[in-house]
Amino acid sequence: MENYQDLLMKQRTFFRSGQTKDVQFRIDTLNRLKDLIQKHEQSILDAVKQDLNKSELEAKRAEVGLVLAEINFTLENLESWAETKEVPTAASHEGAKSFIKPEPYGAALVIAPWNYPFQLAVSPLVGAIAGGNTAVLKPSELTPKTSAILSTIFNDNFPEEYLSVVEGEVETSTALLKEDFDYIFFTGSTGVGKIVAEAAAKHLTPMTLELGGKSPTIVHKDANLDEAAQRIARGKFANAGQTCVAPDYLLVHSSVKETLLEKLIDVITATYGDNVVQNPNFGHVVSERHFDRLAGFLNNGTIAAGGKSDRSQLIIEPTILDSISWDDPIMQDEIFGPILPVITYDDQADIIDQIVRRPKPLALYLFSEDENFQDEILNRISFGGGAINDTISQMTSHYLPFGGVGASGMGAYHGKASFDTFSHYKSILKR
């Protein structure tokens, strides 16, 4: 197992030189990174296509577009965010002044996942750079083509003592986690998040954990079913369901269930065609292991739509499973694939009770025009973030911090929240 002490020592030395604390240096780095992404855009799109069969349109929007937008927003605001700000001073300290000064942590470790292998690697790095840190990025071994292009962009254009991409298998992540980094940012499963938290605890390293969970989608009896069908299908089946904030399961009022399912099936057909297994632009499951796990869910309940799969292509078509119970295997862990289980309800108090009994989800979606019901859901159920009458769009706003709570994660990023995540706010009283 490789030892990364030398790399961390180089990054610590470079950080102590003070260069990364210079705001203009951070701005120049972000501008350079933006230029490199634009220069390598086609290579990025090709890599994501090879790794996940992600269509060019989807990859442009969700992988490259979101990162460039994050960089642009950060560049517009970084000077303001980085300023030392004077705050009121307590009357007991008359004559003194009080300041809050944001400062970088130092050397950061970013461990990225495979489902959005470019966006979820580079977006946290934008925050690390903006905050004035050095960073080591460990991309996912399950998306090797994207990992290689990340290595090309960073390792060929930035000194390793500042920004470095380290490729490798799980053993590489384990070795990196043994080192005493100043901050850890991890995106991945709850199970691996516990391992990261345990490793961080040995050094008392602060961290952000972007995890997952079973995100419920509630469709109440008064919902606009045409909009609900469109937005649920888009959120669930993009990237073949391999999205941390995708609707994981559907809770639908019995009075509208049949109509909603009919509309969902129509949307799936209109979007992906009659034979999705042969659709060259539908995303693939990342590995045989994940495919086999997902395929095992197909015998839960009854298949209302879809159900076909091809292991040789690692493809499972968008599938709706009806007649699901809370005890079925598919309801025990996050699905992370293009399978949507449906549970029917009549009593809204019952579904609230069922949701709050389970680990806190990363996202929750509610389709309803009843503001009292909306308020009840928001007040009684804890979740990372979500949307009313939409899905997944909450994670694309620079003004909404994105993160989980409880088993779905800790900490948040996007927009100023990314700068905040990679900054320590130092409080100073001056007499």
C-alpha positions, -999 to 999 in steps of 0.1 A, spaced: 0 0 0 15 33 -11 24 59 15 12 94 9 31 112 37 55 128 12 26 142 -9 9 156 21 41 171 34 47 188 0 11 203 2 16 214 37 49 232 28 32 249 -2 3 259 20 26 275 46 42 295 19 10 316 19 4 316 -18 -30 299 -17 -42 325 8 -38 353 -17 -73 359 -31 -60 368 -66 -41 335 -67 -74 317 -60 -91 337 -87 -64 330 -112 -66 292 -104 -103 291 -109 -100 310 -142 -73 285 -153 -95 256 -143 -124 270 -162 -103 273 -193 -90 238 -189 -125 223 -186 -136 241 -217 -105 230 -236 -111 193 -225 -149 194 -227 -152 168 -255 -127 145 -238 -148 148 -206 -180 140 -224 -164 110 -242 -150 97 -209 -184 98 -191 -200 82 -222 -175 53 -220 -179 49 -182 -216 52 -178 -231 55 -213 -243 90 -203 -256 109 -233 -237 140 -244 -267 162 -237 -270 150 -202 -233 150 -195 -230 186 -209 -257 197 -185 -251 177 -154 -213 171 -155 -197 201 -173 -224 228 -172 -230 226 -134 -193 228 -127 -187 258 -150 -217 276 -134 -203 269 -99 -169 284 -110 -185 315 -125 -207 321 -94 -176 317 -72 -156 341 -93 -183 367 -91 -184 365 -53 -151 353 -40 -136 387 -31 -166 395 -9 -167 361 7 -130 362 16 -131 396 33 -125 400 70 -158 414 83 -163 437 113 -192 427 136 -208 444 166 -189 443 199 -206 435 232 -213 465 255 -191 448 282 -161 454 258 -166 491 252 -138 505 230 -129 472 214 -136 461 178 -147 426 167 -138 408 135 -145 375 118 -118 364 94 -123 334 71 -91 313 67 -84 280 49 -80 248 68 -48 237 49 -45 205 30 -79 190 20 -87 155 8 -116 151 -16 -129 115 -22 -153 115 -52 -180 90 -63 -187 73 -96 -223 84 -104 -214 119 -116 -177 113 -118 -167 147 -131 -192 170 -114 -189 155 -79 -151 155 -81 -145 190 -94 -174 209 -76 -160 203 -41 -125 213 -55 -140 246 -65 -148 252 -28 -114 240 -17 -96 263 -41 -119 293 -33 -112 288 4 -75 289 -2 -66 253 5 -44 228 -13 -62 196 -23 -57 159 -31 -85 144 -52 -92 107 -52 -117 99 -81 -136 67 -83 -120 35 -96 -153 25 -111 -152 52 -137 -116 49 -150 -119 70 -181 -132 100 -162 -106 95 -135 -79 96 -162 -92 128 -177 -93 144 -142 -57 133 -138 -48 149 -171 -65 182 -163 -50 186 -128 -17 167 -128 -5 181 -161 -14 217 -153 -10 223 -116 20 214 -93 13 184 -71 21 204 -40 -10 225 -48 -36 202 -66 -31 165 -72 -52 137 -85 -44 103 -71 -59 73 -90 -63 38 -76 -85 12 -61 -101 11 -26 -67 5 -11 -56 39 -23 -85 56 -5 -77 36 27 -40 47 25 -50 84 20 -74 83 49 -45 72 72 -28 106 66 -35 136 88 -53 159 63 -67 192 76 -101 186 60 -119 156 44 -148 159 19 -164 126 10 -193 118 -13 -206 82 -14 -226 57 4 -236 58 41 -217 26 48 -184 40 34 -192 73 51 -190 56 85 -155 43 76 -144 78 65 -158 93 98 -139 66 118 -107 74 100 -112 112 105 -119 107 142 -84 93 147 -69 127 138 -99 148 148 -102 160 112 -132 181 103 -152 167 74 -182 169 52 -200 137 44 -223 138 13 -242 105 16 -276 92 4 -306 74 17 -341 65 6 -356 97 -6 -395 96 -6 -417 112 -32 -452 119 -20 -480 125 -45 -512 137 -27 -547 135 -40 -548 171 -51 -515 170 -71 -511 181 -107 -506 147 -121 -492 157 -155 -465 178 -139 -459 151 -112 -454 124 -138 -430 145 -159 -409 157 -130 -408 124 -112 -397 105 -143 -370 131 -151 -356 130 -115 -358 92 -111 -345 79 -144 -318 105 -153 -284 88 -152 -302 54 -150 -314 63 -115 -279 66 -102 -284 100 -86 -281 105 -48 -311 129 -47 -333 108 -71 -368 99 -59 -361 65 -43 -397 54 -37 -432 67 -45 -460 73 -19 -492 80 -38 -527 86 -26 -550 57 -36 -574 80 -53 -549 90 -79 -525 61 -81 -538 44 -113 -540 77 -132 -505 87 -120 -490 54 -131 -506 56 -165 -491 91 -170 -457 80 -157 -456 51 -182 -466 75 -210 -437 99 -200 -412 70 -199 -422 58 -234 -422 93 -248 -387 100 -233 -369 67 -237 -388 48 -264 -406 15 -265 -374 -6 -263 -351 11 -238 -326 -18 -237 -318 -8 -273 -317 29 -266 -281 40 -272 -285 71 -249 -299 54 -218 -274 52 -190 -258 20 -179 -254 6 -144 -219 11 -133 -208 -25 -126 -219 -61 -127 -221 -61 -89 -245 -32 -89 -265 -47 -118 -270 -80 -99 -281 -62 -68 -307 -41 -88 -319 -71 -108 -327 -89 -75 -353 -62 -68 -373 -69 -99 -392 -98 -83 -405 -75 -55 -442 -66 -59 -456 -66 -94 -441 -50 -125 -464 -22 -137 -439 -10 -164 -405 -20 -177 -387 -49 -161 -364 -58 -190 -326 -59 -185 -294 -70 -203 -265 -79 -181 -241 -79 -210 -248 -42 -215 -254 -34 -178 -287 -19 -186 -321 -21 -168 -350 -2 -184 -370 22 -163 -392 0 -141 -422 7 -119 -430 -18 -92 -465 -18 -78 -480 -36 -47 -449 -29 -27 -449 -31 11 -426 -14 36 -411 -48 44 -400 -57 9 -362 -60 3 -363 -30 -21 -375 -8 8 -346 -16 31 -317 3 14 -312 30 -12 -320 17 -47 -296 38 -68 -310 25 -100 -339 29 -125 -365 11 -104 -393 29 -87 -413 11 -61 -449 24 -54 -467 23 -20 -503 34 -18 -517 54 11 -550 68 23 -539 83 56 -513 110 54 -505 107 91 -495 71 85 -469 79 58 -454 106 79 -451 81 107 -435 56 84 -409 80 70 -398 94 104 -393 59 118 -365 54 92 -331 70 87 -333 107 77 -333 109 39 -311 132 17 -341 145 -1 -379 146 0 -404 156 -27 -440 165 -22 -466 170 -50 -496 188 -35 -514 221 -37 -525 219 -1 -503 244 18 -513 230 52 -501 196 41 -469 211 27 -462 228 60 -470 196 79 -445 176 58 -418 203 62 -423 207 99 -426 170 109 -400 152 87 -363 158 88 -344 155 55 -314 171 38 -333 192 13 -360 188 -12 -387 203 -34 -424 209 -36 -440 201 -69 -406 193 -84 -376 169 -80 -338 172 -79 -338 209 -89 -329 220 -54 -293 208 -58 -287 231 -89 -292 264 -71 -261 283 -59 -283 299 -32 -294 266 -16 -267 247 5 -268 210 -5 -262 183 20 -278 157 42 -287 152 79 -282 122 101 -275 90 81 -277 110 48 -247 131 57 -233 161 75 -222 195 62 -232 212 29 -218 228 -1 -227 247 -34 -223 284 -38 -212 303 -7 -217 271 13 -188 256 -5 -165 285 5 -179 282 41 -172 244 41 -136 248 33 -130 278 56 -126 282 93 -141 314 106 -117 329 131 -132 353 156 -110 382 168 -115 409 194 -92 439 192 -87 464 220 
